[in-house]
Amino acid sequence: MPAFDEKIDSIWSNMQNNEKENQALVSLRNFLLPLLMNGQVGFKDVV
């Protein structure tokens, strides 16, 4: 059973990390979207 527990722990850790990253991305989106919609920020073309 230790191998199973290790795999579950790894999956659980990945899920928690993904949740933290999702929260950070939502926060960034909520900050930037109004600025983008008002034309206060824009995109720079990269070639």
ABEGO torsion letter per residue (X at the ends): XAAAAAAAAAAAAAAAAAAAAAAAAAAAAAAAAAAAAAGABBBBBBX
